[in-house]
């Protein structure tokens, strides 16, 4: 074999490898298994079949299902797998990559040695939307995505304008809704945890309630929660699905009192009175990290500290990580897609996740 041939073979191999491993910012990943399944699939009787798939007529259909994908690493370095739950209108692809083709947080978690499960919440992505969930909502617009989430970011690829190819790519994955009742989501998460065992749940935005509901349903199987600018609802709309101590009576609501503003730029928090605090036994001592970006919308940047206080009142061990305290500047709500998403994973997420033993 001549030196010229060897050199040509090496060059060809390099080109081939580059095509196969495009991206690769997270580092090498080796899997021992991957696949998918659905949880929560309930059969329902229907009066008419869909046209184009055989003659119409009564039959049995499926609804309430949640798609679960999984990738299990060859060199597992952590005891608990991660369960990734996307935000509102999104799907599991939110974790898989960025609109400009870089590695997503999923890749960074795998490269760090975590087994990972990722879901499409019911009525999103590969968990089909069906008529029984309600009338189809309006299609999301690129203008809405840009005006509410991406234009204020200094880290969004392409600048975050509504007509940018990156915002169009993001909007392409957006589901108009509606979604299923929270009770269905909670049952799906409980079934998933019963199947895979103890896990850490990672939530973003409107996926936030998944962390609170899953922990309430299977406290022995949730080992920690990474809550990235999460929606809350524990003390209001989610309360009927959570066991409090003392228990809530029928139609009883949790009393909240507005607190003084802690410092300029932060919102006032509404918390339980100190002399009348209900706790959630399922949350006792749970390790929870809230993460917030400096350029996010008014829904999160000035308010997430209130969520930390709420969880700690309920009995959890919650802390807050502000990205700017880690030298991560200019991020907005879609930090999963932003130019420094890898630094966020490596500097903030993975150290917290690795600390849960």
N, C-alpha and C positions, 0 to 999 in steps of 0.2 A: 504494500500500500504506500503510494508516494506521499511526500510531504504536501504537494499541491492538492491531492485528493483529500487528505486529512483536513487541510485548511478550509477547503470548499465545504466539506461535510460539517465542520464546526460552525461555519457561517450559516449554512442552511438550518442547522439545529437551533442556532440562536434566533433566527427569524421565526421559526416554527414556535419556539417557546414563547417569544414575545407575543405572537398572535393568541396563543392559548391562555397566557397569563396577563392579558391586558389589564391595566390598573395595577393591582398588586401592592398598593401603598401600605396595606395592613401587614404584609409579610406573608410567608409561605403558610399554606393551609393544607392539611392532610386529613381526610375523613375515613372513619371506619364504617359509616353507614349514613344514609340519608333517605328521606321518603316523606310520605304525607298520609293523613287520615282525617276523618271528620268526627267531631263529637257533637252530641246534642241532637242527632237526627231523629225526628219524630215523624211517624207515618200519620197521614191524614187522608180521609176519604174525600174525593172530589167528584163532581157531577159530570165534568166534561174534560176529556183529554185535550192536549194542545194540538192544533192543526199543524200538519207537516210532519208529525211523528206518529202516523197511524190514524185510524178512524177515531172521531170523537166518541166519548162515552165515559161512564163512571169508572173510577179506578182509585189507586192509592198513590199519593204523592208524598213528598218529604219537605219539611220546613223546620226552622229553628236551628239548623246545622251551623257549625263553626269549623272552618278549614284550619288544620294544623299541619304545618310543614316542620321538618326537623333535619338538622345536620349534627352528627355526632363525631367529635374529633378523634383522630387516631391516638394522640397523646393527651389524654384528659388530665388536667392539672388542678381541677377544682371539684369539690364533692357534690355541688348542686348545679343542675342545669339552669339556664335562663329561659324564661318565657317572655317573649317580646310582644307587646300589645301596642298597635299603632293608634294614631289619633283620629279625629273626626274627619269623615270623608275619605280617609286614606285606606291603606291596606298594608300587608306585610312587606311589600316592596319598599315602603318608606325606610326600612332598615337595611335593604339589600344593596343600595347604591345611591348615587347622586344624579341630578339632572344633567351634569356635565361629564358623567362617566367614571367617576372615581369610586373607590371602595366605600361601602356603607358600614354602619356600626356593626352589622352582623359579621362582616369580615374581621373586624378588630376583636370582637368577642371570641370568634373561632381561633384566630391567631394567638389569642391569649390563653387558649386551652379550655374554653368552656364548651360543653354541649349546649346546643341552642334549639329551642322550639319557638316557632313564630306563627301567629294566628292572623287570620282575616276575620275580624269580628262579624257577627251575623249581619247580613245585608250589605257586606262590603267585599270587594275583591272576589275570591273564589268561594265565598259563602253567599249563594245567590239571594237576591232580593225577590220577594214574592208578594203577590197582591194582598195577602192576609195581613202583612205588616202595615199596610196603609197606602194612601195615594202617593205616587212617585213625586218627589220634590223637584224643585227647579234645578236645572243644571248649574253647577258652579261656574263662575266666569273667571277669566284670568285677571280682570280688573279687581274683583273681590280679593283674590289671593294676593295680588300685589299691594293693594291699598291697606289691607289689614295686617299682612304678615311679612312681605319681602322687601318693600321699598325702603323701610326704615333700617333694614339690616345693612351693615357695612361689610358683611362676609358672604352675602348670597351670590352664588356664581352668576355672571352675566349682568349683575347690577340690580336684579329684582324687578325690572319694569314689566308691565303687563304683556307687552308684545315681544319680550325676550324669549328665545327658544327654551331657556331653562324653566321659566314660569309656565310656558305651554306644556313642557314635559311633565311638570308637577301636576298641573290641572288635568292632564290626560288620565291620571290615576284616581281622580276624585269622584266619589260616589254621591249622587244627589240625595240618597236616603229615601224613605225613613229607615230606622233600625228597629230592632226588636226591643221589647220591654227589658228592663234591667234584671228582672228575675230570671229570664231566659239566659242572659249572658252569665249570670252568677252560676246557674246550673251547668252551663257548658264548661266554665272554668273549673268547677268542682269535679266534673267528670274527667277533665284533662289531668288534673292533679292526682286523682285516684289512679289514673293509668300510668303516669310517669313517676310519681313519688315526690319527695321533697324538692322544692325549687325556689328560685329567686325570681320575682316578677319585675319586669321593666316596662314602665308605661309612659306614654307621651300624650299630653293634651287631653282630648276627649276620651282617650283610653284610660285616663286616671282612675275612674270608678272601678275598673277591672281589678286594680290592686286592692282597693278597700273591700270590694265584694268577695274576692277570692280569699283574702285573709279572714274575713268574717265567716266564710263557709268552711274553710279548711285551715284553721290556725296552726295545726300541727304539721302542715305540709308547706306553708309559706315561711321561708327562712329569712326573708328580707324583701324590701321594696325599694327600687330605684324609680323615683317619681319625677319625670322631666316636665316641668311646667304643667302639672296635672289638673284636670277638673276635679272638683271635690264632691260636695253633696252629702257627706256623711251625716251631718246634723239636720238635713232637711229631706230632699227627695229620696235619698238612699236609706233613710232611717228605718223604714218598715222591713228592710231586708237585713238589718244588723241588730244583734242582741246587746242591749245596754244594761248596765248595772248602776243604780236601780233600773228596773225594767220600765219601759214606756207603757202607759196605759192606752186603751183604745182611743184613737184620735188625739192622743196627747203629743205635743211637740216639745222639742228641747228649747229651753229658755236661753236666749243669747242677749248679751249686753254689749253695746259698742264701747270700746276701750279708747283711751286717749291715743293720739298719733304718737308713735315712738320717736320718729325723727322726720324732718322735712323730706318730701319725695316719696314717702311710704303712705299707704292707705291705712285708715283706722280699721282695727280688727273687731269683729263681733265674736265674743267668746262666752262660754258659760260663766255665770257668777262663781267666784271662788268658794263661796259657802254652799254651793249647790251644784256640784259637778257629777255628771254621769260619766262613767268610763265604759270601755268596750273590752271585756275580758280577753277576747281574741287578739287584741292589739297589744296586750301587756308585754312590754320589753322588746317589741319588734323593732329591728334596726331598719330605719327608713331614711333615705337621703333625698331631699328635694333639691332640684337643680333649676336655676333661673338664669336667663341671659340678660345682659344690660340693655339691649335695644328691642326687647320684646314688646308686645302690645300692652296697653293699660290693664288688660285682663290678668297679666302675670307679673311683670317686673315689680310693680309697687305692692303686690298683694300676696305673693307666695309665702312671705314670712308669717302671714296669718294662718296659712295651712299648716305650717310647722307647729305653731302654738296649739292649733286645734287637735292635731294628732297627739301631742304631748299631754294635753288635758285628758285625752281619752285613754292614756296609759302607755303609748308607744315611746320609743327612744328615737326621736326624729331630729335631724339636723338639716341645715340649709347650706348649699354650696352656690355661691354667686360666681359666675365664670370669671368676672374681672379680678376676683381675688386670686385666681390662678394664672393671671396674665393673659387671659383670653378675652379680647376686646371686640366690640362691634357686632356681636351675634344677635340674631333675632329668634323668633319662635321656631322656625324650621332649621334649627341648628344641626339636625341630622343630615341636611343637604349642603351645609355651608362649607366654605373653603377650608376651615380648620376643624372639620368634624373629627378627624383622626386625633388631633391634639386633645379635643374634649374627651374622647373615649380613653385615651392613654393617661391623661393627667387627672381626670375627675372620676369617670365611671369605673374603670378597671381596678384602681386601688380600693374603692369602696366595695365592689363586688368580691374582690379577692379576700377582703377582711372577714367575710361571713363564713365561718367554719362550722 
